[in-house]
Amino acid sequence: MTEPIPCQRHLFDLPDEVAYLNCAYMSPILKRAAEVGAEAIGRKLQPWRIHAEDFFTGSERARTLFGDLLGSDADAIALVPAASYGLAIAAVNLPVAPGRRILVLAEQFPSNVYTWRALAAQRGAAVVTVERAEDDDWTRAVLARLDERVAIAALPHCHWIDGGLLDLAAIGARCREVGSALVVDATQSLGALPLDLAAVRPDYLVCPGYKWLLGPYSLGYLYVAPGHRDGRPLEHNWIARRGSEDFARLIDYRDDYQEGARRFDVGERSNFALVPVGIVGLEQLLAWGADRIAATLAAKTTAIAERAAAFGIRASPVHLRAGHYLGLRLPDGARQGLPERLAERRVYVSLRGDSLRVTPHLYNREEDVDRLFEVLRAVL
Ligand SMILES: Cc1ncc(COP(=O)(O)O)c(C=O)c1O
């Protein structure tokens, strides 16, 4: 049995009266990350304190830490500002012949839908939406549509609305059988739900840092599989080219790139203010350990789901949802006045579709959950 991680609220700046159960919206950063960030932004007051090597060291550290979390080396990782940016890199580089299909889930997050609609329109392909199965089994629903017509399966590890889980190892194996690429949006999973990279073998995997990676907004990561690292970047910035460490020779223009996936880095990826903040979050996650985080959060959501069940509120069955993520299906009428009551009691959750999305983290106390149920009791 994995030992649960005790409450880590002291590391965060959450006032007593706040019940923040909304990590899937945006995580708080650690207090230490805010200190590091203040120091980092302060360096721009005195730019002579930013040295040539600083253009490389921070971003390399972030790349390495994200790789450690994912189980890959740093060469596989590019720094990107958003999921949409990473997905756009996948879209310009993956072959899709006219008439082929791109698979997405019903109600999938828009960045991971619009990208593929645009690509399908450009290449004469079709976006095919996998409908939610009656029994919430997304894996079976995806496998049923995953055949030789599919060129790209663009999928999350769990559904952003209610945490519905996909068995990406089984889906990855099927992708390879039918000759489809697999693009994973791990925004709502990595950091809280471990992924077995060697079993899934995605072609690309994207993960912004501001949710489960406890990082800042506008700093994220793209994993690029070995076979795609000679692809086309979205833009052509100086630092991605080989030899960019030598500032005196930048105008000896070169066609070759830095090692691995670095060619895909967003321009100004050195991001002196935000990269140090992202590093603190990643270091803390690695110190806690991915498996322990996952087990601790799973225990929290299971306890909430059990309590909800006593009120007749349903969630996806436990084996079909990601442990860290809960979508409570509210009965008709229960949403009436709910946002106002939640705000009154300073309970922070999200309403997405007909689901009340409850996503705790290690800073949550029993008392936060009690407060949520006080509100639910009042509206049911
Ligand atoms: C599943 C998923 N993907 C991606 C994003 C963010 O996308 P982007 O970084 O393109 O803004 C979110 C934000 O809620 C999300 O839930």
The ligand as a MOL file (V3000), in Angstrom:
LIG
                    3D

  0  0  0     0  0            999 V3000
M  V30 BEGIN CTAB
M  V30 COUNTS 16 16 0 0 0
M  V30 BEGIN ATOM
M  V30 1 C -8.1510 18.9380 -21.4720 0
M  V30 2 C -7.6070 20.3140 -21.6050 0
M  V30 3 N -6.7030 20.5700 -22.5590 0
M  V30 4 C -6.1630 21.7940 -22.7040 0
M  V30 5 C -6.5400 22.8420 -21.8960 0
M  V30 6 C -5.9150 24.1920 -22.0900 0
M  V30 7 O -5.6770 24.4310 -23.4640 0
M  V30 8 P -4.7470 25.6170 -23.9320 0
M  V30 9 O -3.4240 25.4170 -23.2810 0
M  V30 10 O -4.6940 25.4620 -25.4170 0
M  V30 11 O -5.3860 26.8880 -23.4990 0
M  V30 12 C -7.5000 22.6310 -20.8880 0
M  V30 13 C -7.9500 23.7290 -20.0310 0
M  V30 14 O -8.9100 23.6150 -19.2850 0
M  V30 15 C -8.0280 21.3260 -20.7500 0
M  V30 16 O -8.9270 21.0430 -19.7800 0
M  V30 END ATOM
M  V30 BEGIN BOND
M  V30 1 1 1 2
M  V30 2 1 2 3
M  V30 3 2 2 15
M  V30 4 2 3 4
M  V30 5 1 4 5
M  V30 6 1 5 6
M  V30 7 2 5 12
M  V30 8 1 6 7
M  V30 9 1 7 8
M  V30 10 2 8 9
M  V30 11 1 8 10
M  V30 12 1 8 11
M  V30 13 1 12 13
M  V30 14 1 12 15
M  V30 15 2 13 14
M  V30 16 1 15 16
M  V30 END BOND
M  V30 END CTAB
M  END
